[in-house]
Amino acid sequence: MGSVRGLGTLVRPAAWTLNQRRDITSWLAQWFPKTPAKPVVALKTPIKVELVAGKTYRWCVCGRSKKQPFCDGSHFFKRTGLSPLKFKAQETRMVALCTCKATQKPPYCDGTHKSEQVQKAELGSPL
């Protein structure tokens, strides 16, 4: 591919030149940045949910999901470079899942949302 035959002659579209080459790395860098964005504070309180034994969940790491505390794919469309945390519930039980995204025990709340740093942060801003 690179040229089109037309009536016995070789025709190159005007946009194609010998020295012009599509740089795939710049395109990939837009979608998959080398340095991921920082997670943002989605909420300042955890969300209690019932996890079902054996079911796999995807916890939102980036804080941009509209379906907190779970991932809705926003990390990809907003080009954060972050991915959700995939985990499987070992037993059926109620748990508090973190939404401030500062927990040291993801995806579970560890009380970090009570810190002054999180409480002073604006929703949607990184810590």
Contacts in CASP RR format, 6 or more apart in sequence:
PFRMAT RR
TARGET T0000
AUTHOR 0000-0000-0000
METHOD contacts of the structure
MODEL  1
MGSVRGLGTLVRPAAWTLNQRRDITSWLAQWFPKTPAKPVVALKTPIKVE
LVAGKTYRWCVCGRSKKQPFCDGSHFFKRTGLSPLKFKAQETRMVALCTC
KATQKPPYCDGTHKSEQVQKAELGSPL
2 12 0 8 1.000
2 16 0 8 1.000
3 10 0 8 1.000
3 11 0 8 1.000
3 12 0 8 1.000
3 16 0 8 1.000
4 10 0 8 1.000
4 11 0 8 1.000
4 12 0 8 1.000
4 13 0 8 1.000
5 11 0 8 1.000
30 79 0 8 1.000
31 76 0 8 1.000
31 79 0 8 1.000
32 79 0 8 1.000
32 81 0 8 1.000
33 79 0 8 1.000
33 80 0 8 1.000
33 81 0 8 1.000
36 80 0 8 1.000
36 81 0 8 1.000
36 82 0 8 1.000
37 62 0 8 1.000
37 78 0 8 1.000
37 79 0 8 1.000
37 80 0 8 1.000
37 81 0 8 1.000
37 82 0 8 1.000
37 126 0 8 1.000
38 126 0 8 1.000
38 127 0 8 1.000
39 61 0 8 1.000
39 62 0 8 1.000
39 63 0 8 1.000
39 82 0 8 1.000
39 101 0 8 1.000
39 102 0 8 1.000
39 126 0 8 1.000
39 127 0 8 1.000
40 62 0 8 1.000
40 63 0 8 1.000
40 64 0 8 1.000
40 101 0 8 1.000
40 123 0 8 1.000
40 124 0 8 1.000
40 125 0 8 1.000
40 126 0 8 1.000
41 63 0 8 1.000
41 99 0 8 1.000
41 100 0 8 1.000
41 101 0 8 1.000
41 102 0 8 1.000
41 118 0 8 1.000
41 121 0 8 1.000
41 122 0 8 1.000
41 123 0 8 1.000
41 124 0 8 1.000
41 125 0 8 1.000
41 126 0 8 1.000
41 127 0 8 1.000
42 60 0 8 1.000
42 63 0 8 1.000
42 64 0 8 1.000
42 65 0 8 1.000
42 68 0 8 1.000
42 69 0 8 1.000
42 99 0 8 1.000
42 100 0 8 1.000
42 101 0 8 1.000
42 123 0 8 1.000
42 124 0 8 1.000
43 68 0 8 1.000
43 99 0 8 1.000
43 100 0 8 1.000
43 113 0 8 1.000
43 123 0 8 1.000
44 99 0 8 1.000
44 100 0 8 1.000
44 113 0 8 1.000
44 118 0 8 1.000
44 119 0 8 1.000
44 121 0 8 1.000
44 123 0 8 1.000
45 99 0 8 1.000
45 113 0 8 1.000
46 69 0 8 1.000
46 96 0 8 1.000
46 97 0 8 1.000
46 98 0 8 1.000
46 99 0 8 1.000
46 100 0 8 1.000
46 109 0 8 1.000
46 111 0 8 1.000
46 113 0 8 1.000
47 68 0 8 1.000
47 69 0 8 1.000
47 96 0 8 1.000
47 97 0 8 1.000
47 99 0 8 1.000
48 94 0 8 1.000
48 95 0 8 1.000
48 96 0 8 1.000
48 97 0 8 1.000
49 69 0 8 1.000
49 94 0 8 1.000
49 95 0 8 1.000
49 97 0 8 1.000
50 92 0 8 1.000
50 93 0 8 1.000
50 94 0 8 1.000
50 95 0 8 1.000
51 57 0 8 1.000
51 89 0 8 1.000
51 91 0 8 1.000
51 92 0 8 1.000
51 93 0 8 1.000
51 94 0 8 1.000
51 95 0 8 1.000
52 89 0 8 1.000
52 92 0 8 1.000
53 89 0 8 1.000
53 90 0 8 1.000
53 91 0 8 1.000
53 92 0 8 1.000
54 88 0 8 1.000
54 89 0 8 1.000
54 90 0 8 1.000
55 88 0 8 1.000
55 89 0 8 1.000
56 86 0 8 1.000
56 87 0 8 1.000
56 88 0 8 1.000
57 70 0 8 1.000
57 86 0 8 1.000
57 87 0 8 1.000
57 88 0 8 1.000
57 89 0 8 1.000
57 107 0 8 1.000
58 70 0 8 1.000
58 71 0 8 1.000
58 84 0 8 1.000
58 85 0 8 1.000
58 86 0 8 1.000
59 69 0 8 1.000
59 70 0 8 1.000
59 71 0 8 1.000
59 84 0 8 1.000
59 85 0 8 1.000
59 86 0 8 1.000
59 87 0 8 1.000
59 97 0 8 1.000
59 98 0 8 1.000
59 106 0 8 1.000
59 107 0 8 1.000
60 67 0 8 1.000
60 68 0 8 1.000
60 69 0 8 1.000
60 70 0 8 1.000
60 71 0 8 1.000
60 72 0 8 1.000
60 74 0 8 1.000
60 75 0 8 1.000
60 84 0 8 1.000
60 101 0 8 1.000
61 71 0 8 1.000
61 75 0 8 1.000
61 82 0 8 1.000
61 83 0 8 1.000
61 84 0 8 1.000
61 85 0 8 1.000
61 101 0 8 1.000
61 106 0 8 1.000
62 74 0 8 1.000
62 75 0 8 1.000
62 78 0 8 1.000
62 80 0 8 1.000
62 82 0 8 1.000
62 101 0 8 1.000
63 74 0 8 1.000
63 99 0 8 1.000
63 101 0 8 1.000
63 124 0 8 1.000
64 74 0 8 1.000
64 75 0 8 1.000
64 78 0 8 1.000
64 80 0 8 1.000
64 124 0 8 1.000
65 71 0 8 1.000
65 72 0 8 1.000
65 73 0 8 1.000
65 74 0 8 1.000
65 75 0 8 1.000
66 72 0 8 1.000
66 74 0 8 1.000
68 99 0 8 1.000
69 97 0 8 1.000
69 98 0 8 1.000
69 99 0 8 1.000
69 107 0 8 1.000
70 84 0 8 1.000
71 84 0 8 1.000
73 84 0 8 1.000
74 80 0 8 1.000
75 81 0 8 1.000
75 82 0 8 1.000
75 83 0 8 1.000
75 84 0 8 1.000
85 106 0 8 1.000
85 107 0 8 1.000
87 107 0 8 1.000
95 108 0 8 1.000
96 108 0 8 1.000
96 109 0 8 1.000
97 107 0 8 1.000
97 108 0 8 1.000
97 109 0 8 1.000
98 105 0 8 1.000
98 106 0 8 1.000
98 107 0 8 1.000
98 108 0 8 1.000
98 109 0 8 1.000
98 110 0 8 1.000
98 112 0 8 1.000
98 113 0 8 1.000
99 113 0 8 1.000
100 112 0 8 1.000
100 113 0 8 1.000
100 118 0 8 1.000
100 127 0 8 1.000
101 127 0 8 1.000
102 112 0 8 1.000
102 113 0 8 1.000
102 115 0 8 1.000
102 117 0 8 1.000
102 118 0 8 1.000
102 127 0 8 1.000
103 109 0 8 1.000
103 110 0 8 1.000
103 111 0 8 1.000
103 112 0 8 1.000
104 110 0 8 1.000
104 112 0 8 1.000
112 118 0 8 1.000
113 119 0 8 1.000
117 127 0 8 1.000
118 127 0 8 1.000
121 127 0 8 1.000
END
